[in-house]
Amino acid sequence: MAGTDTGARIRVATTGDAASIASLVTLAYRVEDFFVYSDRTDEAEVDALLARDRFLVAEDESGTMLGCIHLTEKNGRGYFGMLSVHPEAQARGLGKELVARAEAHFAARGLTGVDILVVNLREELPAWYGRLGYRQTGTLPYDPPSKVPCHFLVLSKELAPPKANDREVTP
């Protein structure tokens, strides 16, 4: 896949990317250390997800992983999680680009909507996703033990049918 507006190359992850994805997600999710007891993921979990789902990864020109996003389907809708951008690559539009590619993937598969979960303690996230068209549609309990009480916000977006110029990432 050619480069993006952000200058990054976005491609479908392979099983050989599991360790790099786990490291990137762990680094990007350090901002949650104030309420979680452990890392967001590990190589074994990413390996298991890669066996059944898809990750997109973004790389710079030297092949260094700058971002990733996990894609799956739940209840006939698209779902993404583990959106991660290396702290040194943030605020350049890469997260927005990864979300757009995820949405294009889901639309190309005929799905009409996308749902995500964000922890209510990450107060900046609903506004960020809101600028991308996501709206809160519910709440769910936060399952792992946490240092402070929290819950998930369900954010959802309805998708338009794919356009000819949508850039889905294919294997």
C-alpha distance (Angstrom), angle and dihedral (degrees) to the residues before:
residue distance angle dihedral
M1 . . .
A2 3.77 . .
G3 3.77 123.7 .
T4 3.79 122.2 -76.4
D5 3.78 134.6 -131.7
T6 3.80 85.8 -86.0
G7 3.80 92.1 55.8
A8 3.79 91.6 -113.9
R9 3.78 125.3 124.9
I10 3.81 111.3 -129.3
R11 3.78 119.5 -157.2
V12 3.78 141.1 158.0
A13 3.81 111.3 -88.5
T14 3.79 122.4 -118.3
T15 3.80 129.3 -150.4
G16 3.79 88.1 -97.1
D17 3.82 88.4 66.4
A18 3.82 96.0 62.1
A19 3.82 96.9 99.7
S20 3.81 93.5 45.9
I21 3.80 92.0 47.2
A22 3.81 91.9 49.3
S23 3.82 91.1 49.1
L24 3.80 92.9 48.3
V25 3.81 93.8 47.3
T26 3.80 91.1 47.8
L27 3.81 91.1 51.0
A28 3.80 94.8 45.3
Y29 3.80 92.3 47.9
R30 3.83 94.5 52.6
V31 3.82 85.1 102.3
E32 3.83 86.2 74.2
D33 3.80 95.3 57.9
F34 3.81 89.9 104.2
F35 3.82 91.2 71.1
V36 3.83 107.8 20.0
Y37 3.78 130.0 74.6
S38 3.80 100.0 -152.8
D39 3.78 144.9 24.1
R40 3.81 117.5 -67.7
T41 3.80 92.7 -118.1
D42 3.78 144.9 -18.9
E43 3.78 137.6 -143.0
A44 3.82 93.7 -92.6
E45 3.80 92.7 55.0
V46 3.81 92.1 46.5
D47 3.82 89.8 48.8
A48 3.81 89.7 53.1
L49 3.81 91.8 48.1
L50 3.81 91.7 48.3
A51 3.81 89.2 54.2
R52 3.80 91.9 62.3
D53 3.81 108.8 15.4
R54 3.78 139.9 33.9
F55 3.78 133.4 -101.3
L56 3.76 123.4 -166.0
V57 3.79 116.3 -150.9
A58 3.78 129.7 -164.1
E59 3.78 119.9 -148.5
D60 3.77 136.3 -176.0
E61 3.80 122.4 -125.7
S62 3.82 91.4 -83.0
G63 3.82 93.0 53.1
T64 3.82 96.0 -104.8
M65 3.79 110.3 150.0
L66 3.80 110.2 -117.5
G67 3.79 101.6 168.0
C68 3.78 146.6 1.3
I69 3.78 142.5 -174.5
H70 3.82 131.4 -165.4
L71 3.83 116.6 -134.5
T72 3.78 128.3 -164.5
E73 3.78 140.9 141.9
K74 3.79 125.0 -111.0
N75 3.78 125.9 179.9
G76 3.80 93.1 -13.9
R77 3.81 93.6 -52.3
G78 3.76 134.2 97.4
Y79 3.77 118.8 -102.5
F80 3.78 129.3 -171.3
G81 3.76 132.5 -174.9
M82 3.78 143.5 158.8
L83 3.80 90.5 53.2
S84 3.78 99.6 178.4
V85 3.78 133.9 173.7
H86 3.78 121.6 -177.4
P87 3.83 107.7 -105.2
E88 3.82 91.0 -120.2
A89 3.82 90.9 54.2
Q90 3.81 98.0 46.9
A91 3.82 124.6 117.1
R92 3.83 92.2 34.8
G93 3.81 98.5 99.5
L94 3.80 96.8 -100.1
G95 3.82 95.0 122.4
K96 3.79 89.8 50.0
E97 3.81 90.1 49.0
L98 3.82 92.2 50.6
V99 3.82 90.8 50.1
A100 3.82 90.5 49.1
R101 3.82 90.3 51.5
A102 3.80 90.7 48.5
E103 3.81 90.5 51.2
A104 3.82 91.1 48.5
H105 3.82 89.4 51.2
F106 3.80 92.1 51.7
A107 3.81 93.6 44.6
A108 3.82 90.6 50.1
R109 3.81 87.8 54.5
G110 3.82 89.4 54.8
L111 3.80 96.3 -107.8
T112 3.78 114.9 147.5
G113 3.78 100.7 -156.9
V114 3.79 147.5 24.7
D115 3.79 129.1 -143.1
I116 3.79 129.0 -167.3
L117 3.78 136.6 177.0
V118 3.80 124.6 -133.6
V119 3.77 127.3 177.8
N120 3.80 112.2 -111.7
L121 3.82 90.5 -131.1
R122 3.82 89.8 66.4
E123 3.79 90.9 78.4
E124 3.82 94.1 174.8
L125 3.80 94.2 60.1
P126 3.84 102.9 70.9
A127 3.82 89.9 53.8
W128 3.82 92.5 46.6
Y129 3.80 92.5 49.3
G130 3.81 89.5 41.2
R131 3.81 88.8 62.9
L132 3.82 86.3 56.8
G133 3.81 92.1 52.8
Y134 3.83 101.0 -94.8
R135 3.80 120.4 138.6
Q136 3.79 131.0 -170.3
T137 3.79 110.4 -101.4
G138 3.79 101.6 168.8
T139 3.78 149.4 -32.5
L140 3.80 134.6 -104.8
P141 3.78 133.2 -169.6
Y142 3.79 118.1 -92.6
D143 3.80 103.2 -118.8
P144 3.82 108.1 -161.1
P145 3.78 118.9 71.2
S146 3.81 110.6 -91.5
K147 3.79 136.0 -164.1
V148 3.81 91.3 -125.4
P149 3.81 131.9 22.7
C150 3.79 112.8 -85.7
H151 3.78 143.4 149.5
F152 3.80 139.6 -161.5
L153 3.78 123.5 -97.3
V154 3.80 113.1 -146.0
L155 3.79 109.6 -138.6
S156 3.80 120.0 -170.1
K157 3.77 140.0 -174.8
E158 3.77 130.2 -172.0
L159 3.79 114.4 -134.5
A160 3.77 129.6 -136.4
P161 3.80 116.9 -135.4
P162 3.83 111.8 -86.1
K163 3.80 119.4 -85.6
A164 3.78 125.3 -143.0
N165 3.81 91.6 -107.3
D166 3.84 96.5 49.9
R167 3.79 109.3 121.4
E168 3.77 109.8 -136.9
V169 3.77 115.5 178.5
T170 3.77 111.5 -125.8
P171 3.79 127.8 -168.8
